Amino acid sequence: MTTTAAALSGARRVPFPVVDEVARHCLQDDEPETVHIEVHLSGRLDPGRLGAAFARALARHPRTLMREAPRPWYARRYEWELTARPDAPPVSVPPPGPDALEAARVRALAHAPALTSAPPVRLEAVPHPGTGDTVLFLTVNHTALDGPACLRVLATAAQEYGGPDNTPPPATRPA
């Protein structure tokens, strides 16, 4: 999308903050900058429900729905282009297998989500081979977001997945 096309489409642009600008200039393919959060959950998650909950969580945190705006080579600054929805589904469920967890960890650390695709976030729900539980791998391009921002999105996704009555059971005292 050209700058003119972005302006005509109404895409809102936000200049990179200084920290993002420096991080973007320092990016190297052989050293991806990722934030990797791994969450072990008991039981299996419904992939469709997880995808819908994560999409609603992204919509509630609009700064996550962004991509690096296209720019000419001579442009002096980078800009984020805010989007209304993801460019591609950010949630995936890789096939189960004995090495599924290790493969997901390698992907999380070695392959940062692209800055040019919204959102620069990837969530994988990996079935644990030994227990049948689910392990979530949230991977974020660190140029775009930091750890606390990821945790906020993940917490919102958990609330959305839980539904309207997401209250925990009452605390009980040990006998």
Backbone as ProteinMPNN parsed JSONL, in Angstrom:
{"seq_chain_A": "MTTTAAALSGARRVPFPVVDEVARHCLQDDEPETVHIEVHLSGRLDPGRLGAAFARALARHPRTLMREAPRPWYARRYEWELTARPDAPPVSVPPPGPDALEAARVRALAHAPALTSAPPVRLEAVPHPGTGDTVLFLTVNHTALDGPACLRVLATAAQEYGGPDNTPPPATRPA", "coords_chain_A": {"N_chain_A": [[0.857, -1.165, 0.0], [0.675, 2.12, -0.885], [1.796, 5.365, 0.288], [-0.07, 7.275, -0.475], [-2.272, 5.62, -0.991], [-2.672, 4.645, 1.585], [-3.38, 6.992, 2.891], [-5.761, 7.579, 1.559], [-7.281, 5.378, 2.285], [-7.779, 5.857, 4.873], [-6.175, 4.902, 6.872], [-4.653, 5.161, 9.962], [-1.699, 6.737, 10.957], [1.123, 6.499, 13.08], [3.971, 7.961, 14.4], [7.035, 6.169, 14.976], [7.993, 5.705, 18.346], [10.955, 6.983, 19.982], [12.487, 4.894, 21.134], [11.488, 2.614, 19.766], [12.258, 3.347, 17.203], [15.082, 3.305, 17.361], [15.436, 0.597, 18.006], [14.398, -0.535, 15.663], [16.266, 0.296, 13.744], [18.403, -1.202, 14.566], [17.76, -3.828, 14.044], [18.442, -7.182, 13.107], [18.452, -9.955, 10.95], [19.622, -12.354, 11.811], [19.57, -12.171, 14.529], [16.878, -12.189, 16.008], [14.587, -10.028, 17.663], [12.644, -10.812, 20.132], [9.806, -11.119, 22.309], [9.017, -13.604, 24.46], [6.545, -15.477, 25.795], [5.515, -18.066, 27.791], [2.885, -20.128, 28.643], [1.534, -22.528, 30.71], [-1.278, -24.508, 30.674], [-3.963, -26.282, 32.226], [-5.702, -28.946, 30.734], [-7.409, -29.015, 27.501], [-7.669, -26.465, 25.019], [-10.251, -24.92, 23.111], [-9.659, -24.423, 19.787], [-11.024, -22.665, 17.946], [-12.555, -21.049, 19.633], [-10.493, -19.937, 21.158], [-9.133, -18.471, 19.172], [-11.12, -16.582, 18.503], [-11.429, -15.28, 20.978], [-8.868, -14.2, 21.295], [-8.787, -12.477, 19.123], [-10.764, -10.629, 19.889], [-9.485, -9.625, 22.145], [-7.247, -8.368, 20.993], [-8.597, -6.353, 19.628], [-9.491, -4.86, 21.762], [-7.176, -3.749, 22.619], [-5.989, -1.586, 20.847], [-3.451, -0.653, 20.026], [-1.966, -2.857, 19.51], [-2.813, -3.774, 17.088], [-1.271, -3.153, 14.575], [1.093, -2.286, 12.011], [4.302, -1.972, 10.464], [4.471, 0.885, 8.571], [4.544, 1.153, 5.016], [7.259, 2.738, 3.325], [9.231, 5.115, 1.482], [12.673, 4.533, 0.522], [14.207, 6.692, 1.234], [12.989, 7.951, 3.328], [12.886, 9.583, 6.486], [11.893, 8.808, 8.962], [10.358, 6.086, 10.706], [7.046, 4.74, 10.669], [4.126, 3.592, 12.381], [1.325, 1.861, 11.177], [-1.932, 1.891, 11.957], [-4.366, -0.661, 12.167], [-7.624, -2.039, 11.472], [-8.155, -4.683, 11.847], [-6.555, -7.947, 12.125], [-3.989, -8.751, 9.701], [-3.478, -11.347, 9.054], [-4.435, -14.527, 10.464], [-3.548, -14.539, 13.85], [-3.398, -16.65, 15.601], [-2.447, -19.998, 16.027], [-2.51, -23.599, 15.841], [-0.224, -25.84, 16.157], [0.619, -29.122, 14.82], [0.306, -31.929, 17.05], [2.961, -33.655, 18.766], [5.943, -35.495, 19.733], [8.074, -33.678, 19.827], [6.895, -31.209, 19.766], [6.683, -29.097, 21.672], [9.353, -28.24, 21.996], [9.92, -27.454, 19.364], [8.146, -25.309, 19.127], [9.25, -23.561, 21.013], [11.706, -23.028, 19.788], [10.81, -21.727, 17.448], [9.651, -19.477, 18.665], [11.849, -18.13, 19.702], [13.593, -17.857, 17.562], [12.321, -16.83, 15.315], [10.982, -13.91, 14.719], [7.776, -12.321, 14.748], [6.632, -10.696, 11.789], [7.191, -7.225, 11.238], [5.853, -5.915, 9.292], [3.337, -6.902, 9.041], [0.127, -6.919, 10.428], [-1.164, -8.23, 13.44], [2.062, -7.647, 15.019], [2.453, -10.1, 16.347], [2.328, -13.448, 17.574], [0.469, -16.267, 18.451], [0.631, -19.441, 19.692], [-1.008, -22.456, 20.303], [-0.091, -25.19, 21.798], [-0.418, -28.641, 22.042], [0.45, -30.417, 24.94], [2.725, -33.03, 24.881], [3.013, -35.048, 26.862], [1.034, -34.78, 28.87], [-1.352, -33.964, 27.74], [-2.328, -31.507, 28.203], [-2.479, -27.928, 27.508], [-0.118, -25.737, 26.068], [0.573, -22.403, 25.831], [2.213, -20.313, 23.578], [3.241, -17.188, 23.353], [4.466, -14.951, 21.142], [6.15, -12.032, 20.416], [7.142, -9.322, 18.382], [9.742, -7.516, 19.558], [10.377, -4.921, 18.897], [7.963, -3.76, 18.438], [6.214, -4.222, 20.68], [6.287, -4.629, 24.292], [7.076, -6.786, 27.137], [5.172, -6.339, 29.383], [2.985, -5.257, 27.933], [2.305, -7.442, 26.353], [1.491, -9.251, 28.317], [-0.803, -7.944, 29.245], [-2.485, -8.132, 26.991], [-2.692, -10.913, 26.799], [-3.94, -11.485, 29.262], [-6.375, -10.202, 28.841], [-7.323, -11.749, 26.717], [-7.673, -14.152, 28.073], [-9.759, -13.43, 29.801], [-11.74, -12.914, 27.886], [-11.959, -15.457, 26.727], [-12.934, -16.868, 28.886], [-15.528, -15.946, 29.155], [-18.718, -14.282, 30.004], [-19.232, -14.776, 32.775], [-16.67, -14.901, 34.452], [-15.649, -15.343, 36.922], [-13.542, -16.447, 39.564], [-13.656, -19.588, 41.422], [-15.023, -19.661, 44.794], [-12.792, -19.002, 47.507], [-11.527, -21.509, 49.663], [-10.981, -22.688, 52.974], [-8.31, -24.734, 54.141], [-9.028, -27.952, 55.58]], "CA_chain_A": [[0.0, 0.0, 0.0], [1.486, 3.333, -0.954], [1.402, 6.398, 1.241], [-1.317, 7.856, -0.979], [-3.335, 4.644, -0.762], [-2.935, 4.621, 3.025], [-4.105, 8.218, 3.226], [-7.113, 7.462, 1.02], [-8.019, 4.338, 2.997], [-8.058, 6.321, 6.227], [-5.293, 4.253, 7.831], [-4.021, 6.134, 10.851], [-0.273, 6.502, 11.137], [1.711, 6.998, 14.315], [5.426, 7.851, 14.303], [7.703, 5.295, 15.932], [8.665, 6.368, 19.462], [12.414, 6.949, 19.823], [12.996, 3.556, 21.465], [11.149, 1.744, 18.637], [13.079, 3.78, 16.065], [16.434, 2.776, 17.578], [15.344, -0.86, 17.883], [14.19, -0.858, 14.24], [17.542, 0.484, 13.047], [19.354, -2.221, 15.019], [17.283, -5.177, 13.723], [19.23, -8.071, 12.255], [17.729, -11.217, 10.76], [20.23, -13.457, 12.551], [19.32, -11.95, 15.95], [15.52, -11.653, 16.148], [14.236, -9.461, 18.963], [11.304, -11.277, 20.462], [9.348, -11.352, 23.673], [8.468, -14.964, 24.422], [5.842, -15.812, 27.031], [5.037, -19.451, 27.734], [1.886, -20.344, 29.691], [1.073, -23.914, 30.764], [-2.669, -24.568, 31.129], [-4.486, -27.641, 32.347], [-6.776, -29.236, 29.787], [-7.294, -28.585, 26.096], [-8.439, -25.283, 24.637], [-10.949, -24.978, 21.829], [-8.928, -23.503, 18.906], [-11.894, -21.622, 17.408], [-12.895, -20.139, 20.729], [-9.265, -19.216, 21.491], [-8.904, -17.49, 18.108], [-12.107, -15.502, 18.645], [-11.104, -14.533, 22.2], [-7.646, -13.429, 21.055], [-9.157, -11.386, 18.204], [-11.444, -9.606, 20.694], [-8.471, -8.999, 23.004], [-6.484, -7.442, 20.15], [-9.455, -5.194, 19.348], [-9.564, -4.05, 22.987], [-5.857, -3.112, 22.761], [-5.767, -1.222, 19.439], [-2.037, -0.412, 19.698], [-1.392, -4.118, 19.029], [-3.223, -3.958, 15.692], [-0.475, -2.206, 13.792], [2.193, -2.823, 11.209], [5.212, -0.93, 9.992], [3.929, 1.477, 7.346], [5.495, 1.204, 3.906], [7.856, 4.057, 3.17], [10.322, 5.128, 0.511], [13.98, 4.29, 1.126], [14.811, 7.938, 1.703], [12.222, 8.514, 4.448], [13.717, 9.79, 7.672], [11.296, 8.205, 10.15], [9.451, 4.953, 10.566], [5.712, 4.978, 11.215], [3.2, 2.483, 12.529], [0.029, 2.035, 10.529], [-2.934, 1.203, 12.767], [-5.311, -1.399, 11.337], [-8.878, -2.388, 12.147], [-8.168, -6.126, 12.108], [-5.295, -8.591, 11.743], [-3.757, -9.072, 8.292], [-3.517, -12.811, 8.984], [-4.794, -15.046, 11.787], [-2.375, -14.599, 14.717], [-3.445, -17.847, 16.443], [-2.296, -21.268, 15.311], [-2.385, -24.813, 16.648], [0.637, -26.763, 15.42], [0.286, -30.529, 15.061], [0.943, -32.495, 18.241], [4.057, -34.581, 18.532], [6.871, -35.549, 20.867], [8.967, -32.517, 19.822], [6.092, -30.015, 19.473], [7.023, -28.001, 22.582], [10.69, -27.733, 21.659], [9.818, -26.754, 18.077], [7.484, -24.021, 19.387], [10.242, -22.697, 21.68], [12.678, -22.599, 18.77], [10.137, -20.702, 16.628], [9.446, -18.268, 19.471], [13.114, -17.424, 19.909], [14.369, -17.686, 16.328], [11.558, -16.198, 14.232], [10.121, -12.829, 15.208], [6.674, -11.958, 13.848], [7.001, -9.6, 10.884], [6.695, -5.887, 11.568], [5.06, -5.418, 8.163], [2.032, -7.549, 9.066], [-0.566, -6.658, 11.691], [-0.323, -7.638, 14.463], [3.387, -8.268, 15.102], [2.241, -11.021, 17.464], [1.956, -14.813, 17.181], [0.059, -17.097, 19.579], [0.529, -20.859, 19.334], [-1.561, -23.334, 21.332], [0.577, -26.465, 21.525], [-0.784, -29.715, 22.965], [1.59, -30.998, 25.659], [2.733, -34.447, 24.497], [2.944, -35.975, 27.981], [-0.139, -34.641, 29.734], [-2.558, -33.612, 27.006], [-2.68, -30.124, 28.517], [-2.153, -26.965, 26.454], [0.916, -24.747, 26.355], [0.47, -21.239, 24.952], [3.448, -19.592, 23.276], [2.981, -15.862, 22.805], [5.705, -14.379, 20.619], [5.918, -10.665, 19.967], [8.318, -8.6, 17.91], [10.046, -6.59, 20.645], [10.382, -3.553, 18.391], [6.588, -3.262, 18.476], [5.589, -4.296, 21.999], [7.14, -5.152, 25.351], [6.499, -7.854, 27.94], [3.925, -5.982, 30.066], [1.901, -5.118, 26.947], [1.917, -8.81, 25.98], [0.734, -9.833, 29.425], [-2.133, -7.322, 29.262], [-3.276, -8.73, 25.905], [-2.95, -12.302, 27.171], [-4.938, -11.465, 30.337], [-7.659, -9.856, 28.22], [-7.747, -12.932, 25.961], [-8.166, -15.123, 29.057], [-11.085, -12.956, 30.217], [-12.652, -13.119, 26.756], [-12.152, -16.9, 26.571], [-13.733, -17.316, 30.024], [-16.923, -15.565, 28.983], [-19.259, -13.238, 30.879], [-19.032, -15.105, 34.187], [-15.292, -15.36, 34.514], [-15.211, -15.212, 38.308], [-12.943, -17.683, 40.077], [-14.455, -20.215, 42.474], [-14.733, -19.063, 46.102], [-11.655, -19.574, 48.234], [-11.91, -22.344, 50.798], [-9.895, -22.917, 53.928], [-7.998, -26.161, 54.297], [-9.669, -28.559, 56.755]], "C_chain_A": [[0.905, 1.23, 0.0], [1.003, 4.337, 0.078], [0.089, 7.038, 0.821], [-2.479, 6.915, -0.721], [-3.685, 4.578, 0.721], [-3.733, 5.846, 3.442], [-5.547, 8.137, 2.741], [-7.938, 6.435, 1.787], [-8.366, 4.763, 4.42], [-7.199, 5.647, 7.277], [-4.586, 5.325, 8.659], [-2.564, 5.76, 11.059], [0.212, 7.183, 12.409], [3.22, 6.877, 14.176], [5.973, 6.871, 15.341], [8.187, 6.147, 17.106], [10.179, 6.187, 19.294], [12.968, 5.556, 20.091], [12.709, 2.578, 20.329], [12.019, 2.064, 17.43], [14.496, 3.212, 16.182], [16.426, 1.259, 17.414], [15.195, -1.274, 16.424], [15.483, -0.722, 13.453], [18.548, -0.613, 13.394], [18.941, -3.645, 14.646], [18.231, -5.909, 12.795], [18.489, -9.392, 12.157], [18.303, -12.349, 11.601], [20.092, -13.294, 14.069], [17.923, -11.361, 16.148], [15.273, -11.149, 17.567], [12.797, -9.841, 19.263], [11.065, -11.209, 21.958], [8.626, -12.687, 23.596], [7.847, -15.245, 25.786], [5.23, -17.191, 26.844], [4.112, -19.682, 28.927], [1.398, -21.786, 29.606], [-0.317, -23.94, 31.398], [-3.109, -26.016, 31.258], [-5.651, -27.807, 31.377], [-6.485, -28.717, 28.387], [-8.154, -27.353, 25.866], [-9.1, -25.526, 23.294], [-10.28, -23.968, 20.899], [-9.782, -22.369, 18.34], [-12.246, -20.575, 18.453], [-11.681, -19.31, 21.145], [-8.978, -18.131, 20.453], [-9.846, -16.305, 18.213], [-11.802, -14.644, 19.871], [-9.868, -13.664, 21.99], [-7.927, -12.263, 20.113], [-9.866, -10.266, 18.964], [-10.458, -8.884, 21.609], [-7.63, -8.005, 22.209], [-7.298, -6.185, 19.861], [-9.571, -4.283, 20.57], [-8.246, -3.342, 23.286], [-5.416, -2.668, 21.369], [-4.311, -0.958, 19.07], [-1.36, -1.699, 19.219], [-1.726, -4.366, 17.567], [-2.531, -2.912, 14.822], [0.572, -2.962, 13.001], [3.084, -1.649, 10.827], [4.68, -0.415, 8.66], [4.978, 1.445, 6.245], [6.014, 2.634, 3.742], [8.937, 3.997, 2.112], [11.668, 4.985, 1.23], [14.588, 5.549, 1.73], [14.056, 8.574, 2.88], [13.088, 8.567, 5.703], [13.196, 9.064, 8.903], [10.474, 6.985, 9.766], [8.116, 5.347, 11.184], [4.98, 3.649, 11.362], [1.92, 2.847, 11.807], [-0.977, 1.216, 11.337], [-3.965, 0.561, 11.848], [-6.561, -1.731, 12.152], [-8.917, -3.857, 12.551], [-6.821, -6.725, 11.704], [-5.206, -8.823, 10.234], [-3.844, -10.577, 8.054], [-3.891, -13.319, 10.374], [-3.55, -15.164, 12.675], [-2.313, -15.854, 15.582], [-3.303, -19.087, 15.576], [-2.191, -22.407, 16.32], [-1.526, -25.779, 15.845], [0.267, -28.212, 15.721], [1.001, -31.064, 16.303], [2.061, -33.449, 17.847], [5.027, -34.535, 19.689], [7.793, -34.33, 20.95], [8.218, -31.201, 19.604], [6.458, -28.836, 20.372], [8.376, -27.397, 22.241], [10.663, -26.965, 20.343], [9.161, -25.386, 18.26], [8.437, -23.059, 20.086], [11.265, -22.175, 20.683], [12.064, -21.518, 17.888], [10.007, -19.388, 17.391], [10.727, -17.455, 19.605], [13.844, -17.097, 18.615], [13.639, -16.93, 15.228], [10.597, -15.154, 14.812], [8.964, -12.616, 14.235], [7.061, -10.725, 13.027], [6.405, -8.282, 11.356], [5.755, -5.364, 10.494], [3.677, -6.053, 8.084], [1.398, -7.314, 10.435], [-1.268, -7.923, 12.175], [1.045, -8.303, 14.471], [3.454, -9.235, 16.288], [1.872, -12.388, 16.902], [1.604, -15.578, 18.459], [-0.108, -18.523, 19.082], [-0.012, -21.624, 20.533], [-1.066, -24.742, 21.023], [0.101, -27.514, 22.529], [0.477, -30.299, 23.617], [1.604, -32.495, 25.385], [2.569, -35.414, 25.664], [1.632, -35.951, 28.732], [-1.437, -34.399, 28.984], [-3.05, -32.215, 27.331], [-2.268, -29.222, 27.361], [-1.068, -26.018, 26.941], [0.758, -23.625, 25.338], [1.844, -20.603, 24.806], [3.055, -18.276, 22.629], [4.327, -15.27, 22.41], [5.385, -13.028, 20.017], [7.224, -10.088, 19.452], [8.577, -7.482, 18.916], [10.145, -5.145, 20.179], [8.992, -2.939, 18.534], [6.019, -3.186, 19.889], [6.574, -4.859, 23.01], [6.392, -6.221, 26.151], [5.215, -7.478, 28.659], [2.741, -5.807, 29.108], [1.392, -6.493, 26.529], [1.077, -9.45, 27.073], [-0.665, -9.236, 29.518], [-3.03, -7.941, 28.19], [-3.643, -10.169, 26.255], [-4.002, -12.386, 28.285], [-6.323, -11.133, 29.779], [-8.198, -11.04, 27.426], [-8.301, -13.996, 26.913], [-9.554, -14.723, 29.551], [-12.112, -13.2, 29.118], [-12.961, -14.605, 26.569], [-13.077, -17.42, 27.677], [-15.199, -16.967, 29.918], [-17.393, -14.565, 30.021], [-19.056, -13.525, 32.367], [-17.66, -15.74, 34.334], [-14.751, -15.263, 35.938], [-14.604, -16.526, 38.784], [-13.844, -18.307, 41.143], [-14.103, -19.588, 43.825], [-13.56, -19.777, 46.775], [-12.175, -20.404, 49.401], [-10.699, -22.519, 51.695], [-9.599, -24.412, 53.991], [-8.602, -26.699, 55.6], [-8.687, -28.923, 57.823]], "O_chain_A": [[1.81, 1.335, 0.828], [-0.066, 4.177, 0.666], [-0.768, 7.313, 1.66], [-3.548, 7.345, -0.286], [-4.858, 4.468, 1.079], [-4.654, 5.749, 4.253], [-6.459, 8.581, 3.439], [-9.151, 6.591, 1.928], [-9.157, 4.102, 5.093], [-7.463, 5.801, 8.469], [-4.002, 6.266, 8.121], [-2.241, 4.598, 11.307], [-0.223, 8.28, 12.762], [3.716, 5.794, 13.862], [5.44, 6.759, 16.445], [8.745, 7.222, 16.88], [10.62, 5.322, 18.538], [13.832, 5.083, 19.352], [13.581, 1.793, 19.959], [12.464, 1.162, 16.72], [15.042, 2.696, 15.206], [17.304, 0.699, 16.759], [15.799, -2.257, 15.994], [15.765, -1.545, 12.583], [19.441, -0.913, 12.602], [19.695, -4.583, 14.903], [18.753, -5.344, 11.834], [17.961, -9.894, 13.149], [17.558, -13.215, 12.058], [20.464, -14.198, 14.818], [17.789, -10.169, 16.426], [15.698, -11.767, 18.543], [11.857, -9.264, 18.715], [11.999, -11.239, 22.76], [7.735, -12.877, 22.769], [8.538, -15.249, 26.805], [4.522, -17.448, 25.871], [4.499, -19.462, 30.075], [0.909, -22.221, 28.563], [-0.51, -23.458, 32.514], [-2.678, -26.874, 30.489], [-6.48, -26.91, 31.225], [-5.466, -28.076, 28.131], [-9.231, -27.216, 26.445], [-8.572, -26.247, 22.447], [-10.319, -22.77, 21.178], [-9.318, -21.232, 18.26], [-12.234, -19.373, 18.185], [-11.811, -18.125, 21.45], [-8.623, -17.006, 20.807], [-9.433, -15.158, 18.037], [-11.904, -13.419, 19.811], [-9.823, -12.524, 22.452], [-7.369, -11.179, 20.284], [-9.606, -9.088, 18.719], [-10.575, -7.678, 21.827], [-7.333, -6.915, 22.699], [-6.756, -5.08, 19.849], [-9.732, -3.071, 20.428], [-8.204, -2.434, 24.116], [-4.554, -3.309, 20.767], [-3.967, -1.033, 17.89], [-0.301, -1.645, 18.594], [-1.005, -5.089, 16.878], [-3.135, -1.927, 14.399], [0.888, -4.118, 13.285], [2.669, -0.491, 10.865], [4.465, -1.192, 7.73], [6.159, 1.679, 6.499], [5.298, 3.604, 3.989], [9.504, 2.932, 1.868], [11.774, 5.288, 2.419], [15.402, 5.463, 2.649], [14.456, 9.63, 3.369], [13.919, 7.689, 5.937], [13.974, 8.736, 9.799], [9.967, 6.877, 8.65], [8.055, 6.172, 12.096], [5.18, 2.716, 10.584], [1.486, 3.999, 11.825], [-0.882, -0.01, 11.394], [-4.39, 1.167, 10.864], [-6.535, -1.701, 13.382], [-9.626, -4.232, 13.485], [-6.035, -6.075, 11.015], [-6.217, -9.061, 9.572], [-4.24, -11.021, 6.976], [-3.685, -12.615, 11.362], [-2.587, -15.827, 12.288], [-1.296, -16.108, 16.229], [-3.945, -19.214, 14.533], [-1.835, -22.208, 17.482], [-2.029, -26.462, 14.954], [-0.329, -28.499, 16.759], [2.146, -30.705, 16.576], [2.091, -33.974, 16.734], [4.952, -33.643, 20.535], [8.248, -33.983, 22.04], [8.839, -30.185, 19.29], [6.536, -27.701, 19.901], [8.523, -26.175, 22.201], [11.317, -25.929, 20.22], [9.568, -24.413, 17.626], [8.436, -21.865, 19.786], [11.645, -21.005, 20.733], [12.708, -20.507, 17.604], [10.226, -18.314, 16.831], [10.685, -16.224, 19.62], [14.634, -16.155, 18.574], [14.275, -16.435, 14.298], [9.533, -15.493, 15.328], [9.152, -12.718, 13.023], [7.739, -9.825, 13.524], [5.264, -8.229, 11.814], [4.95, -4.469, 10.753], [2.922, -5.772, 7.153], [2.044, -7.487, 11.469], [-1.905, -8.614, 11.38], [1.18, -9.422, 13.976], [4.373, -9.191, 17.106], [1.19, -12.484, 15.882], [2.354, -15.54, 19.434], [-0.889, -18.786, 18.167], [0.473, -21.456, 21.652], [-1.557, -25.399, 20.106], [0.204, -27.302, 23.737], [1.444, -30.631, 22.931], [0.605, -33.171, 25.627], [2.034, -36.506, 25.474], [1.16, -36.993, 29.186], [-2.517, -34.609, 29.537], [-4.072, -31.776, 26.802], [-1.762, -29.702, 26.346], [-1.096, -25.556, 28.082], [0.804, -23.861, 24.131], [2.548, -20.383, 25.791], [2.59, -18.252, 21.489], [5.215, -15.11, 23.246], [4.466, -12.894, 19.21], [8.288, -10.335, 20.02], [7.735, -6.605, 19.107], [10.009, -4.23, 20.991], [8.862, -1.731, 18.731], [5.404, -2.184, 20.253], [7.568, -5.486, 22.643], [5.23, -6.52, 25.878], [4.238, -8.221, 28.568], [1.615, -6.172, 29.445], [0.187, -6.69, 26.368], [0.076, -10.11, 26.794], [-1.617, -9.948, 29.837], [-4.196, -8.239, 28.448], [-4.776, -10.594, 26.032], [-4.863, -13.265, 28.253], [-7.323, -11.716, 30.199], [-9.399, -11.309, 27.456], [-9.285, -14.663, 26.594], [-10.429, -15.576, 29.703], [-13.228, -13.643, 29.393], [-14.102, -14.968, 26.283], [-13.902, -18.302, 27.438], [-16.036, -17.628, 30.532], [-16.603, -14.058, 30.816], [-18.741, -12.615, 33.134], [-17.519, -16.963, 34.338], [-13.546, -15.119, 36.142], [-15.1, -17.599, 38.442], [-14.702, -17.626, 41.704], [-13.01, -19.045, 43.989], [-13.371, -20.984, 46.627], [-13.155, -20.033, 50.048], [-9.554, -22.501, 51.242], [-10.502, -25.244, 53.909], [-8.676, -25.983, 56.599], [-9.076, -29.441, 58.869]]}, "name": "protein", "num_of_chains": 1, "seq": "MTTTAAALSGARRVPFPVVDEVARHCLQDDEPETVHIEVHLSGRLDPGRLGAAFARALARHPRTLMREAPRPWYARRYEWELTARPDAPPVSVPPPGPDALEAARVRALAHAPALTSAPPVRLEAVPHPGTGDTVLFLTVNHTALDGPACLRVLATAAQEYGGPDNTPPPATRPA"}
